Amino acid sequence: MNLLSRKSQLGLAGEGVELLKHKREALMSQFMELIKPLVEKRNQLHDKMLHAYYCMNTSRSIDGWEGLDPATFLQDKKVRVDIKKELNWGVEIPKIDDIEGLDSQFKETYSPAITLRIFETKDRFKNVLSDILELAPLEASLKRLGSEIRKTTRRINALEEMLMPRLRNEIRFIRSTLEEREREDNFRLRRIKNKKEQNK
Protein backbone atom coordinates (compact mmCIF):
# COMPACT_ATOMS: atom_id res chain seq x y z
CA MET A 1 0.00 0.00 0.00
CA ASN A 2 2.85 2.39 0.78
CA LEU A 3 4.47 1.56 -2.57
CA LEU A 4 1.22 2.20 -4.47
CA SER A 5 0.68 5.43 -2.51
CA ARG A 6 4.19 6.72 -3.32
CA LYS A 7 3.78 5.80 -7.00
CA SER A 8 0.48 7.69 -7.12
CA GLN A 9 2.07 10.73 -5.44
CA LEU A 10 4.98 10.62 -7.88
CA GLY A 11 2.56 10.52 -10.84
CA LEU A 12 0.58 13.47 -9.46
CA ALA A 13 3.79 15.43 -8.87
CA GLY A 14 4.85 14.77 -12.49
CA GLU A 15 1.48 16.00 -13.77
CA GLY A 16 1.77 19.05 -11.52
CA VAL A 17 5.19 19.87 -12.95
CA GLU A 18 3.83 19.66 -16.51
CA LEU A 19 0.90 21.94 -15.67
CA LEU A 20 3.16 24.45 -13.93
CA LYS A 21 5.54 24.46 -16.91
CA HIS A 22 2.62 25.18 -19.27
CA LYS A 23 1.53 27.98 -16.95
CA ARG A 24 5.05 29.43 -16.86
CA GLU A 25 5.31 29.31 -20.66
CA ALA A 26 1.97 31.13 -21.04
CA LEU A 27 2.99 33.77 -18.48
CA MET A 28 6.41 34.21 -20.13
CA SER A 29 4.73 34.65 -23.52
CA GLN A 30 2.47 37.38 -22.17
CA PHE A 31 5.41 38.96 -20.29
CA MET A 32 7.46 39.19 -23.51
CA GLU A 33 4.49 40.66 -25.40
CA LEU A 34 4.22 43.51 -22.88
CA ILE A 35 7.93 44.45 -22.81
CA LYS A 36 8.12 46.09 -26.25
CA PRO A 37 5.09 48.40 -25.85
CA LEU A 38 6.26 49.25 -22.32
CA VAL A 39 9.71 50.33 -23.54
CA GLU A 40 8.17 52.33 -26.40
CA LYS A 41 5.70 54.10 -24.09
CA ARG A 42 8.46 54.86 -21.57
CA ASN A 43 10.57 56.48 -24.28
CA GLN A 44 7.57 58.48 -25.52
CA LEU A 45 6.77 59.56 -21.96
CA HIS A 46 10.37 60.64 -21.39
CA ASP A 47 10.33 62.81 -24.53
CA LYS A 48 6.96 64.35 -23.65
CA MET A 49 8.13 65.07 -20.09
CA LEU A 50 11.22 66.88 -21.42
CA HIS A 51 9.09 69.02 -23.75
CA ALA A 52 6.49 69.72 -21.03
CA TYR A 53 9.13 70.84 -18.51
CA TYR A 54 10.88 72.91 -21.17
CA CYS A 55 7.57 74.61 -21.94
CA MET A 56 6.83 75.19 -18.24
CA ASN A 57 10.31 76.63 -17.59
CA THR A 58 9.90 78.93 -20.59
CA SER A 59 6.54 80.14 -19.26
CA ARG A 60 7.98 80.58 -15.79
CA SER A 61 10.96 82.58 -17.03
CA ILE A 62 8.78 84.89 -19.20
CA ASP A 63 5.47 85.04 -17.32
CA GLY A 64 6.80 84.28 -13.81
CA TRP A 65 5.05 82.26 -11.12
CA GLU A 66 2.41 84.98 -10.99
CA GLY A 67 1.32 83.94 -14.48
CA LEU A 68 1.49 80.20 -13.82
CA ASP A 69 -0.34 80.17 -10.46
CA PRO A 70 -3.81 81.13 -11.81
CA ALA A 71 -3.54 78.35 -14.40
CA THR A 72 -3.70 75.70 -11.65
CA PHE A 73 -7.37 76.64 -11.03
CA LEU A 74 -8.41 76.34 -14.67
CA GLN A 75 -9.25 72.65 -14.74
CA ASP A 76 -13.00 72.25 -14.64
CA LYS A 77 -13.14 68.89 -12.86
CA LYS A 78 -10.92 66.20 -11.42
CA VAL A 79 -9.68 63.26 -13.45
CA ARG A 80 -11.34 59.97 -12.49
CA VAL A 81 -9.97 56.59 -13.54
CA ASP A 82 -11.98 53.33 -13.50
CA ILE A 83 -9.82 50.21 -13.28
CA LYS A 84 -10.98 46.64 -13.87
CA LYS A 85 -9.04 43.41 -13.36
CA GLU A 86 -8.70 40.46 -15.69
CA LEU A 87 -7.59 37.01 -14.54
CA ASN A 88 -4.91 35.21 -16.55
CA TRP A 89 -3.73 31.86 -15.11
CA GLY A 90 -4.74 33.15 -11.68
CA VAL A 91 -2.86 36.46 -12.06
CA GLU A 92 -4.85 39.68 -11.73
CA ILE A 93 -3.99 41.99 -14.65
CA PRO A 94 -5.18 45.62 -14.20
CA LYS A 95 -6.87 47.34 -17.15
CA ILE A 96 -8.03 50.95 -17.36
CA ASP A 97 -11.72 50.76 -18.17
CA ASP A 98 -12.57 54.45 -18.40
CA ILE A 99 -10.99 57.89 -17.86
CA GLU A 100 -13.17 60.89 -17.08
CA GLY A 101 -12.15 64.52 -16.88
CA LEU A 102 -8.89 64.32 -18.81
CA ASP A 103 -10.37 66.08 -21.84
CA SER A 104 -12.37 68.63 -19.88
CA GLN A 105 -12.02 72.21 -21.02
CA PHE A 106 -10.78 75.22 -19.10
CA LYS A 107 -13.34 77.22 -17.19
CA GLU A 108 -14.79 80.06 -19.15
CA THR A 109 -13.59 82.72 -16.75
CA TYR A 110 -9.85 82.98 -16.45
CA SER A 111 -7.24 85.65 -15.90
CA PRO A 112 -6.13 87.62 -18.96
CA ALA A 113 -2.59 87.16 -17.61
CA ILE A 114 -2.71 83.55 -18.80
CA THR A 115 -0.75 83.40 -22.04
CA LEU A 116 -0.66 80.90 -24.89
CA ARG A 117 2.57 79.54 -23.39
CA ILE A 118 0.67 78.57 -20.24
CA PHE A 119 -2.11 76.95 -22.30
CA GLU A 120 0.55 74.98 -24.18
CA THR A 121 2.18 73.94 -20.90
CA LYS A 122 -1.21 72.72 -19.64
CA ASP A 123 -1.80 70.72 -22.84
CA ARG A 124 1.66 69.15 -22.74
CA PHE A 125 1.24 68.04 -19.13
CA LYS A 126 -2.24 66.71 -19.96
CA ASN A 127 -0.59 64.52 -22.62
CA VAL A 128 2.01 63.42 -20.07
CA LEU A 129 -0.77 62.41 -17.66
CA SER A 130 -2.53 60.50 -20.42
CA ASP A 131 0.68 58.55 -21.17
CA ILE A 132 1.24 57.83 -17.46
CA LEU A 133 -2.29 56.40 -17.23
CA GLU A 134 -1.54 54.13 -20.21
CA LEU A 135 1.84 53.11 -18.83
CA ALA A 136 0.77 52.35 -15.24
CA PRO A 137 -1.30 49.20 -16.02
CA LEU A 138 1.51 47.87 -18.26
CA GLU A 139 4.08 48.25 -15.48
CA ALA A 140 1.73 46.75 -12.89
CA SER A 141 1.00 43.82 -15.21
CA LEU A 142 4.71 43.18 -15.82
CA LYS A 143 5.46 43.25 -12.08
CA ARG A 144 2.64 40.81 -11.30
CA LEU A 145 3.53 38.51 -14.17
CA GLY A 146 7.21 38.55 -13.17
CA SER A 147 6.31 37.76 -9.56
CA GLU A 148 4.03 34.87 -10.64
CA ILE A 149 6.71 33.50 -13.01
CA ARG A 150 9.25 33.47 -10.14
CA LYS A 151 6.70 31.81 -7.83
CA THR A 152 5.85 29.17 -10.46
CA THR A 153 9.55 28.47 -11.09
CA ARG A 154 10.12 27.97 -7.36
CA ARG A 155 7.24 25.49 -7.24
CA ILE A 156 8.59 23.58 -10.24
CA ASN A 157 12.06 23.44 -8.64
CA ALA A 158 10.59 22.28 -5.32
CA LEU A 159 8.73 19.45 -7.06
CA GLU A 160 11.57 18.42 -9.40
CA GLU A 161 14.49 18.80 -7.00
CA MET A 162 12.96 17.94 -3.62
CA LEU A 163 9.61 16.11 -3.65
CA MET A 164 10.05 13.84 -6.69
CA PRO A 165 13.59 12.65 -5.79
CA ARG A 166 12.39 11.95 -2.23
CA LEU A 167 9.43 9.93 -3.53
CA ARG A 168 11.72 7.98 -5.91
CA ASN A 169 14.08 7.16 -3.00
CA GLU A 170 11.15 6.02 -0.87
CA ILE A 171 9.86 3.85 -3.75
CA ARG A 172 13.32 2.27 -4.16
CA PHE A 173 13.55 1.69 -0.41
CA ILE A 174 10.08 0.10 -0.21
CA ARG A 175 10.82 -2.11 -3.25
CA SER A 176 14.15 -3.26 -1.82
CA THR A 177 12.44 -3.98 1.53
CA LEU A 178 9.68 -5.97 -0.19
CA GLU A 179 12.24 -7.89 -2.27
CA GLU A 180 14.24 -8.65 0.87
CA ARG A 181 11.12 -9.93 2.62
CA GLU A 182 10.23 -12.00 -0.44
CA ARG A 183 13.69 -13.60 -0.41
CA GLU A 184 13.36 -14.34 3.32
CA ASP A 185 9.89 -15.84 2.79
CA ASN A 186 11.18 -18.01 -0.07
CA PHE A 187 14.10 -19.13 2.08
CA ARG A 188 11.75 -20.07 4.98
CA LEU A 189 9.39 -21.89 2.61
CA ARG A 190 12.31 -23.93 1.21
CA ARG A 191 13.46 -24.87 4.74
CA ILE A 192 9.92 -25.93 5.69
CA LYS A 193 9.63 -27.97 2.48
CA ASN A 194 13.01 -29.62 3.10
CA LYS A 195 12.00 -30.51 6.65
CA LYS A 196 8.77 -32.06 5.48
CA GLU A 197 10.65 -34.14 2.90
CA GLN A 198 13.13 -35.30 5.51
CA ASN A 199 10.34 -36.31 7.88
CA LYS A 200 8.79 -38.46 5.17
N, C-alpha and C positions, 0 to 999 in steps of 0.2 A: 504493500500500500504506500509506503514511503517512497519507493522507487517510482511508482506511477504518479504520485503527487508531484515529485520533483521534475519528472518529464513533462507533466502538464504545465507546471510553472515555467519551465524553460521554453516551451512552445509559446506560451502567452507573452513571455518577455521578448522573444524573437519577433512576434507579431507587433508588439508595442514599439520596438525599435524601428521596424519598417514604417509604421504609421507616423512616428515622430520624424523620421527622415523625409517622408513625403511632405509633412507639415513644414519642416525647415526649408525644403526646396521651394515650396509655394511662397513662404514668407520672404526668402532671399530674392525670388523673382520680383515680388512686389517692391521690395527694398531697392533693388537695382533700377526699377522703372521710375522711382521717385527721385533718385539722385540727380539725374540730368536736369529735370525741370527746376529742382531746388537750387542747383548751382546757377542756372540761368537767371532765375528770379532774384537770387542774392546779388548777382552782378548788376542786374537792372536796378535793384533797390539802391545799391551803393552809388551808382551814377546819378540816380534821381536825388538822393540825399545830398550829394556834392552840389548839384545845381540848385537845390532848394536852399541850402545854407549860404551859397554864394549870393543868391537873390536876396535872402534875408539880411545878410551883412551889407549888401549894397544899399538896401532900403534903410537900414539902421544908420549907415554912414551919411546918407543924403538927407533922410527925413528925420533921423533921430528916434529915440525911444518914444518921444512924445507923439510921433506919427504912427508908430507900430502899436502902442498900447490900445488905442480905440479899436483897432482891427480885431482884437481878441474877443470883443463883444458882438461881432457881426454875425456869427453863426446862429442860424434861426433855431435849431434844435440839436439835441445831442445825438451822437451816432449810436445805434443799437444793433447788436450782432446776435443773430440766432444760430446756435450751433447744434447739429445733430450728430449722432454717433452711429457708425456702421460696424458690424462685427465681421471679422475676417479671421477664420481659424481661431476664434476665441479672443482675438485682439480687437480692442475698441479703437476705431480709426475716426478722428474728429473731422467733420465736414461743415463748412459754413453754409447754412441753409438760406439765410437772408440777411441783407445789410440795409438798415434804414437810416436816413439822415445824412449819408455821405454826400449826396448830390443836392442837398438843400441849398437854397439861394441865400445871399446876404439879406439882412433886414432892409426894408426900404429906406429907413432913416439912418443915415450914417454921417459922420463928420466929413466936411469938405476937405479936411487935411489929409484924408486917405487918398493916396496916389495910386496910379496904375501899377507902380512897383510893388506896393503892398498887396494889391489884388493878385498880382502874379505870384508873389510869395505865398499867399493863401492857397492858390490853385496848385502850386508845386508841392506844398506840404499835404494837400488833400490827396494828390497822386501817390505821395510817399505812404500815407496812411492806408490807401487802397492796396498798395503792394504788400505792406506789412500784414494786412488781413488775409491776403492770398498766401503769403509765405508761412504764417503761423501754423495752419493746419498741416502743411507739408512737413515742417520741422517736428511738430508733435507726433505725426504719423511715423516718421523715420526713427525717432527716439523710442517709441513704443514697439515698433517692429524690431529694432536692434536689440532691445531688452528681451523680447520674446524669443528671438533667434538664439541669444546667449543662454536663456533659460532652457530652451529645447535642446541645445547642444550639451548642456550639463546633464540633462536627463538621459540623453542617448549615451553619453560617456559613463554615467552611473550604471546603466543597464549592461552595456557592452564590457566594461572594465571591472565591474564589481559584482553585480548580481548574477549575470550569466556564468562567469567563471566559477563563482561559488557553487551555483547549482550543478554545473558539470562535475566539479570535484566531489560534491555530495553523491551524485549519481554513480561516479566511479567507485566511491567508497562503499555505497550500498551494494553495488554489483559484486565487488570483490568479497564483501562480507557474505553475501548470499552464495557465491561460488564456493567460498571456504566452508560454509555450513553444508552445502551439497556434497562436497568432497568428504567431510566428516561423516555425514549420513550414509554415503555409499560405503565408506570404510567400515562403519558399524554394521551395516546390513551384510557385508561380506563376512565379517567375523561371526555374526549370528548364523549365517548360512553354513559356514565351515563347521561351527560347533554342532549344528543339527546333523550334518553329514557324518561327523565323527561319532555322534551318539548312536547313529543307525548301525 
